[in-house]
Amino acid sequence: MTLWFVFALMTAAAIFAVLWPLSRGARPQSEGSEAAVYRDQLGEIDRDVAAGLIGRSEAEAARVEISRRLLAAADGQRDLPVVSSIRLRRSAAIIALVGLPVVAVAFYLPLGSPRLSDFPLAERTRVPDAAQPLDNLVAQVEAHLEKNPTDGRGWNVLAPVLARLGRYDDAVRAYRNSITYNGDSSERRADLGEALAAAAGGVVTSEAKAEFERSVALNADEVKASYFLGLAAEQDGRGNEAISIWRGMLAKAPPDAPWRPQVQAALARVGGVSAPSLPDDAVAAAKDMNEVDRGAMIRGMVERLATRLKQNGGDVEGWLRLVRAYMVMGDRDKAKGALTEARQAVANDAERLRQLNEGLKELGLDG
């Protein structure tokens, strides 16, 4: 209702702007018009006669001629402008009163949305459901690619979206087309291998493994391909090979690498990380210990680590080491308790909480 009121005000303002100049009457003729000139000439003749510059007979003849011209000018000035001005004002008024609203409505109805209901402010601030718009967008891109199958950029954009939606078979096809039309790269090969593994339910098949190997051949430091090659070795029962691959990744990784916790969790899962790492002097002393004493020493170190973390709870890496230590020792209850304490300690730091969750999500606990 408010929208229509605003439109009405705008229309009234436009009509008023057109009619206002037309409502004003015609201005009187100025003294500088043709009739005023003739009147001045009559006065000048009288002055010339009084001064003796012309005779009375010549003056009378001039008066007659100037008077005739004065009457003709006055008649034309009185009739012609008045008639044309009235007609013009009437025509302009009709156009303003009728034409402007008709033209405005004619443009608004096909281009505007007169039947769109009000959209409350609360609805405007509400976060929309992302699934439906994303599906619509994907359908539009797919329709575009059906008509333009060689659009490499379109396949490159579509492929990860399809994988995120769980359409892994379609994602595999999209990644293959992306490689075909965009060129080969280690990233695209790794993404294709990941989609193949996801389509197989998380199993690194021989086809997926071949893609990861092609990726590593193009770039030996491709993280995703290296991780999945380690996963393939683990799934094939070659735990030592998986440990070697993942330890090599950690050795070359920067301390703040976002994928480091996931690789560390994978090592803990296959027994590639003991808990916790012993100092050099402790390692030397442990060589002469029996299994019972060595186990007691390790448990003592784990307890000291747990005590330190209670005092300095912001050490995410320390919490990960503690949880892995309890897992390796077979004490899942303590591992879960350490996980709870770790989350409480970093609950106010979103980044540290994210790192903690990434490091724990593959340990068999609620990461």
Secondary structure as a PSIPRED ss2 file (coil, helix, strand):
# PSIPRED VFORMAT (PSIPRED V4.0)

   1 M C   1.000  0.000  0.000
   2 T H   0.000  1.000  0.000
   3 L H   0.000  1.000  0.000
   4 W H   0.000  1.000  0.000
   5 F H   0.000  1.000  0.000
   6 V H   0.000  1.000  0.000
   7 F H   0.000  1.000  0.000
   8 A H   0.000  1.000  0.000
   9 L H   0.000  1.000  0.000
  10 M H   0.000  1.000  0.000
  11 T H   0.000  1.000  0.000
  12 A H   0.000  1.000  0.000
  13 A H   0.000  1.000  0.000
  14 A H   0.000  1.000  0.000
  15 I H   0.000  1.000  0.000
  16 F H   0.000  1.000  0.000
  17 A H   0.000  1.000  0.000
  18 V H   0.000  1.000  0.000
  19 L H   0.000  1.000  0.000
  20 W H   0.000  1.000  0.000
  21 P H   0.000  1.000  0.000
  22 L H   0.000  1.000  0.000
  23 S C   1.000  0.000  0.000
  24 R C   1.000  0.000  0.000
  25 G C   1.000  0.000  0.000
  26 A C   1.000  0.000  0.000
  27 R C   1.000  0.000  0.000
  28 P C   1.000  0.000  0.000
  29 Q C   1.000  0.000  0.000
  30 S C   1.000  0.000  0.000
  31 E C   1.000  0.000  0.000
  32 G C   1.000  0.000  0.000
  33 S C   1.000  0.000  0.000
  34 E H   0.000  1.000  0.000
  35 A H   0.000  1.000  0.000
  36 A H   0.000  1.000  0.000
  37 V H   0.000  1.000  0.000
  38 Y H   0.000  1.000  0.000
  39 R H   0.000  1.000  0.000
  40 D H   0.000  1.000  0.000
  41 Q H   0.000  1.000  0.000
  42 L H   0.000  1.000  0.000
  43 G H   0.000  1.000  0.000
  44 E H   0.000  1.000  0.000
  45 I H   0.000  1.000  0.000
  46 D H   0.000  1.000  0.000
  47 R H   0.000  1.000  0.000
  48 D H   0.000  1.000  0.000
  49 V H   0.000  1.000  0.000
  50 A H   0.000  1.000  0.000
  51 A H   0.000  1.000  0.000
  52 G C   1.000  0.000  0.000
  53 L C   1.000  0.000  0.000
  54 I C   1.000  0.000  0.000
  55 G C   1.000  0.000  0.000
  56 R H   0.000  1.000  0.000
  57 S H   0.000  1.000  0.000
  58 E H   0.000  1.000  0.000
  59 A H   0.000  1.000  0.000
  60 E H   0.000  1.000  0.000
  61 A H   0.000  1.000  0.000
  62 A H   0.000  1.000  0.000
  63 R H   0.000  1.000  0.000
  64 V H   0.000  1.000  0.000
  65 E H   0.000  1.000  0.000
  66 I H   0.000  1.000  0.000
  67 S H   0.000  1.000  0.000
  68 R H   0.000  1.000  0.000
  69 R H   0.000  1.000  0.000
  70 L H   0.000  1.000  0.000
  71 L H   0.000  1.000  0.000
  72 A H   0.000  1.000  0.000
  73 A H   0.000  1.000  0.000
  74 A H   0.000  1.000  0.000
  75 D H   0.000  1.000  0.000
  76 G H   0.000  1.000  0.000
  77 Q H   0.000  1.000  0.000
  78 R H   0.000  1.000  0.000
  79 D H   0.000  1.000  0.000
  80 L H   0.000  1.000  0.000
  81 P H   0.000  1.000  0.000
  82 V H   0.000  1.000  0.000
  83 V H   0.000  1.000  0.000
  84 S H   0.000  1.000  0.000
  85 S H   0.000  1.000  0.000
  86 I H   0.000  1.000  0.000
  87 R H   0.000  1.000  0.000
  88 L H   0.000  1.000  0.000
  89 R H   0.000  1.000  0.000
  90 R H   0.000  1.000  0.000
  91 S H   0.000  1.000  0.000
  92 A H   0.000  1.000  0.000
  93 A H   0.000  1.000  0.000
  94 I H   0.000  1.000  0.000
  95 I H   0.000  1.000  0.000
  96 A H   0.000  1.000  0.000
  97 L H   0.000  1.000  0.000
  98 V H   0.000  1.000  0.000
  99 G H   0.000  1.000  0.000
 100 L H   0.000  1.000  0.000
 101 P H   0.000  1.000  0.000
 102 V H   0.000  1.000  0.000
 103 V H   0.000  1.000  0.000
 104 A H   0.000  1.000  0.000
 105 V H   0.000  1.000  0.000
 106 A H   0.000  1.000  0.000
 107 F H   0.000  1.000  0.000
 108 Y H   0.000  1.000  0.000
 109 L H   0.000  1.000  0.000
 110 P H   0.000  1.000  0.000
 111 L H   0.000  1.000  0.000
 112 G C   1.000  0.000  0.000
 113 S C   1.000  0.000  0.000
 114 P C   1.000  0.000  0.000
 115 R C   1.000  0.000  0.000
 116 L C   1.000  0.000  0.000
 117 S C   1.000  0.000  0.000
 118 D C   1.000  0.000  0.000
 119 F C   1.000  0.000  0.000
 120 P C   1.000  0.000  0.000
 121 L H   0.000  1.000  0.000
 122 A H   0.000  1.000  0.000
 123 E H   0.000  1.000  0.000
 124 R H   0.000  1.000  0.000
 125 T H   0.000  1.000  0.000
 126 R C   1.000  0.000  0.000
 127 V C   1.000  0.000  0.000
 128 P C   1.000  0.000  0.000
 129 D C   1.000  0.000  0.000
 130 A C   1.000  0.000  0.000
 131 A H   0.000  1.000  0.000
 132 Q H   0.000  1.000  0.000
 133 P H   0.000  1.000  0.000
 134 L H   0.000  1.000  0.000
 135 D H   0.000  1.000  0.000
 136 N H   0.000  1.000  0.000
 137 L H   0.000  1.000  0.000
 138 V H   0.000  1.000  0.000
 139 A H   0.000  1.000  0.000
 140 Q H   0.000  1.000  0.000
 141 V H   0.000  1.000  0.000
 142 E H   0.000  1.000  0.000
 143 A H   0.000  1.000  0.000
 144 H H   0.000  1.000  0.000
 145 L H   0.000  1.000  0.000
 146 E H   0.000  1.000  0.000
 147 K H   0.000  1.000  0.000
 148 N C   1.000  0.000  0.000
 149 P C   1.000  0.000  0.000
 150 T C   1.000  0.000  0.000
 151 D C   1.000  0.000  0.000
 152 G H   0.000  1.000  0.000
 153 R H   0.000  1.000  0.000
 154 G H   0.000  1.000  0.000
 155 W H   0.000  1.000  0.000
 156 N H   0.000  1.000  0.000
 157 V H   0.000  1.000  0.000
 158 L H   0.000  1.000  0.000
 159 A H   0.000  1.000  0.000
 160 P H   0.000  1.000  0.000
 161 V H   0.000  1.000  0.000
 162 L H   0.000  1.000  0.000
 163 A H   0.000  1.000  0.000
 164 R H   0.000  1.000  0.000
 165 L C   1.000  0.000  0.000
 166 G C   1.000  0.000  0.000
 167 R C   1.000  0.000  0.000
 168 Y H   0.000  1.000  0.000
 169 D H   0.000  1.000  0.000
 170 D H   0.000  1.000  0.000
 171 A H   0.000  1.000  0.000
 172 V H   0.000  1.000  0.000
 173 R H   0.000  1.000  0.000
 174 A H   0.000  1.000  0.000
 175 Y H   0.000  1.000  0.000
 176 R H   0.000  1.000  0.000
 177 N H   0.000  1.000  0.000
 178 S H   0.000  1.000  0.000
 179 I H   0.000  1.000  0.000
 180 T H   0.000  1.000  0.000
 181 Y H   0.000  1.000  0.000
 182 N H   0.000  1.000  0.000
 183 G C   1.000  0.000  0.000
 184 D C   1.000  0.000  0.000
 185 S C   1.000  0.000  0.000
 186 S H   0.000  1.000  0.000
 187 E H   0.000  1.000  0.000
 188 R H   0.000  1.000  0.000
 189 R H   0.000  1.000  0.000
 190 A H   0.000  1.000  0.000
 191 D H   0.000  1.000  0.000
 192 L H   0.000  1.000  0.000
 193 G H   0.000  1.000  0.000
 194 E H   0.000  1.000  0.000
 195 A H   0.000  1.000  0.000
 196 L H   0.000  1.000  0.000
 197 A H   0.000  1.000  0.000
 198 A H   0.000  1.000  0.000
 199 A H   0.000  1.000  0.000
 200 A C   1.000  0.000  0.000
 201 G C   1.000  0.000  0.000
 202 G C   1.000  0.000  0.000
 203 V C   1.000  0.000  0.000
 204 V C   1.000  0.000  0.000
 205 T C   1.000  0.000  0.000
 206 S H   0.000  1.000  0.000
 207 E H   0.000  1.000  0.000
 208 A H   0.000  1.000  0.000
 209 K H   0.000  1.000  0.000
 210 A H   0.000  1.000  0.000
 211 E H   0.000  1.000  0.000
 212 F H   0.000  1.000  0.000
 213 E H   0.000  1.000  0.000
 214 R H   0.000  1.000  0.000
 215 S H   0.000  1.000  0.000
 216 V H   0.000  1.000  0.000
 217 A H   0.000  1.000  0.000
 218 L H   0.000  1.000  0.000
 219 N C   1.000  0.000  0.000
 220 A C   1.000  0.000  0.000
 221 D C   1.000  0.000  0.000
 222 E C   1.000  0.000  0.000
 223 V H   0.000  1.000  0.000
 224 K H   0.000  1.000  0.000
 225 A H   0.000  1.000  0.000
 226 S H   0.000  1.000  0.000
 227 Y H   0.000  1.000  0.000
 228 F H   0.000  1.000  0.000
 229 L H   0.000  1.000  0.000
 230 G H   0.000  1.000  0.000
 231 L H   0.000  1.000  0.000
 232 A H   0.000  1.000  0.000
 233 A H   0.000  1.000  0.000
 234 E H   0.000  1.000  0.000
 235 Q H   0.000  1.000  0.000
 236 D C   1.000  0.000  0.000
 237 G C   1.000  0.000  0.000
 238 R C   1.000  0.000  0.000
 239 G H   0.000  1.000  0.000
 240 N H   0.000  1.000  0.000
 241 E H   0.000  1.000  0.000
 242 A H   0.000  1.000  0.000
 243 I H   0.000  1.000  0.000
 244 S H   0.000  1.000  0.000
 245 I H   0.000  1.000  0.000
 246 W H   0.000  1.000  0.000
 247 R H   0.000  1.000  0.000
 248 G H   0.000  1.000  0.000
 249 M H   0.000  1.000  0.000
 250 L H   0.000  1.000  0.000
 251 A H   0.000  1.000  0.000
 252 K H   0.000  1.000  0.000
 253 A C   1.000  0.000  0.000
 254 P C   1.000  0.000  0.000
 255 P C   1.000  0.000  0.000
 256 D C   1.000  0.000  0.000
 257 A C   1.000  0.000  0.000
 258 P C   1.000  0.000  0.000
 259 W C   1.000  0.000  0.000
 260 R H   0.000  1.000  0.000
 261 P H   0.000  1.000  0.000
 262 Q H   0.000  1.000  0.000
 263 V H   0.000  1.000  0.000
 264 Q H   0.000  1.000  0.000
 265 A H   0.000  1.000  0.000
 266 A H   0.000  1.000  0.000
 267 L H   0.000  1.000  0.000
 268 A H   0.000  1.000  0.000
 269 R H   0.000  1.000  0.000
 270 V C   1.000  0.000  0.000
 271 G C   1.000  0.000  0.000
 272 G C   1.000  0.000  0.000
 273 V C   1.000  0.000  0.000
 274 S C   1.000  0.000  0.000
 275 A C   1.000  0.000  0.000
 276 P C   1.000  0.000  0.000
 277 S C   1.000  0.000  0.000
 278 L C   1.000  0.000  0.000
 279 P C   1.000  0.000  0.000
 280 D H   0.000  1.000  0.000
 281 D H   0.000  1.000  0.000
 282 A H   0.000  1.000  0.000
 283 V H   0.000  1.000  0.000
 284 A H   0.000  1.000  0.000
 285 A H   0.000  1.000  0.000
 286 A H   0.000  1.000  0.000
 287 K C   1.000  0.000  0.000
 288 D C   1.000  0.000  0.000
 289 M C   1.000  0.000  0.000
 290 N C   1.000  0.000  0.000
 291 E H   0.000  1.000  0.000
 292 V H   0.000  1.000  0.000
 293 D H   0.000  1.000  0.000
 294 R H   0.000  1.000  0.000
 295 G H   0.000  1.000  0.000
 296 A H   0.000  1.000  0.000
 297 M H   0.000  1.000  0.000
 298 I H   0.000  1.000  0.000
 299 R H   0.000  1.000  0.000
 300 G H   0.000  1.000  0.000
 301 M H   0.000  1.000  0.000
 302 V H   0.000  1.000  0.000
 303 E H   0.000  1.000  0.000
 304 R H   0.000  1.000  0.000
 305 L H   0.000  1.000  0.000
 306 A H   0.000  1.000  0.000
 307 T H   0.000  1.000  0.000
 308 R H   0.000  1.000  0.000
 309 L H   0.000  1.000  0.000
 310 K H   0.000  1.000  0.000
 311 Q H   0.000  1.000  0.000
 312 N C   1.000  0.000  0.000
 313 G C   1.000  0.000  0.000
 314 G C   1.000  0.000  0.000
 315 D C   1.000  0.000  0.000
 316 V H   0.000  1.000  0.000
 317 E H   0.000  1.000  0.000
 318 G H   0.000  1.000  0.000
 319 W H   0.000  1.000  0.000
 320 L H   0.000  1.000  0.000
 321 R H   0.000  1.000  0.000
 322 L H   0.000  1.000  0.000
 323 V H   0.000  1.000  0.000
 324 R H   0.000  1.000  0.000
 325 A H   0.000  1.000  0.000
 326 Y H   0.000  1.000  0.000
 327 M H   0.000  1.000  0.000
 328 V H   0.000  1.000  0.000
 329 M C   1.000  0.000  0.000
 330 G C   1.000  0.000  0.000
 331 D C   1.000  0.000  0.000
 332 R H   0.000  1.000  0.000
 333 D H   0.000  1.000  0.000
 334 K H   0.000  1.000  0.000
 335 A H   0.000  1.000  0.000
 336 K H   0.000  1.000  0.000
 337 G H   0.000  1.000  0.000
 338 A H   0.000  1.000  0.000
 339 L H   0.000  1.000  0.000
 340 T H   0.000  1.000  0.000
 341 E H   0.000  1.000  0.000
 342 A H   0.000  1.000  0.000
 343 R H   0.000  1.000  0.000
 344 Q H   0.000  1.000  0.000
 345 A H   0.000  1.000  0.000
 346 V C   1.000  0.000  0.000
 347 A C   1.000  0.000  0.000
 348 N C   1.000  0.000  0.000
 349 D C   1.000  0.000  0.000
 350 A H   0.000  1.000  0.000
 351 E H   0.000  1.000  0.000
 352 R H   0.000  1.000  0.000
 353 L H   0.000  1.000  0.000
 354 R H   0.000  1.000  0.000
 355 Q H   0.000  1.000  0.000
 356 L H   0.000  1.000  0.000
 357 N H   0.000  1.000  0.000
 358 E H   0.000  1.000  0.000
 359 G H   0.000  1.000  0.000
 360 L H   0.000  1.000  0.000
 361 K C   1.000  0.000  0.000
 362 E C   1.000  0.000  0.000
 363 L C   1.000  0.000  0.000
 364 G C   1.000  0.000  0.000
 365 L C   1.000  0.000  0.000
 366 D C   1.000  0.000  0.000
 367 G C   1.000  0.000  0.000
